[in-house]
Amino acid sequence: MAGAAILAAVSIAPDLDLLFHSHRGPTHSAGAALLAGLVAWVLTRRSAFAASPLPPSPGLRRTGRRDRRSWAVAVTLAWASHVVLDWLSNDTRLPVGVMAFWPLMRDYHKAGIEMFPAISRRYWLAEFWVYNLKAVAVEVVMLAPIAILVVGINKYRSRGRSFGPGDPRPPSAGAADTGGTSGRRGRRAGR
């Protein structure tokens, strides 16, 4: 659950640019997504999460390198999902679109289709809440099935793979019929 909360926070992090009045600029780009993944990889670089602020990846044992790679990819994709969804939304403020290919290009790009309605930032208007609640409802209706599918796939894939600290591990594939041994005699045993 902590991992999901971290990834949810990462997916909204591109909107921190609102604090600096430069929405949909460099934070809404593939370059920023890659930088976020690099930061996750660096933060998880410590010895198998012993002192890391990030929990191990779901369904994986604490293998260090594999978890670092998984977290880097997950953070990159979480950040990039925000960029893609903003690219698909109705943008009513100039410059229109997102700076998707920063730092390679500083141009703004907009999708040819708009899947999500615009969000109003004019909080002083009476219809502000109604307008934004409708926009949020559209987003939930469109994205909830995807989220449910991802959670279902993750539960299916991680079935039977998580073990507690004292739980016995299943035998390896090669040891299934030999009572836990490989069936080979050691060097000294054959002499």
Buried (B, 14 or more C-beta within 10 A) or exposed (E): EEBEEBBEEBBEBBBEBEEEEEBBBBBBBBBBBBBBBEBBBEBBEBEBBEEBEBBBBBEEBEBBEEBBBBBBBBBBBBBBBBBBBBBBBBBEEEEEBBBBBBEEEEEBBBBEEEBBBBBBEEEEEEEBEEBBEEBEEEBEEEBEEEEEEEEEEEEEEEEEEEEEEEEEEEEEEEEEEEEEEEEEEEEEEEE
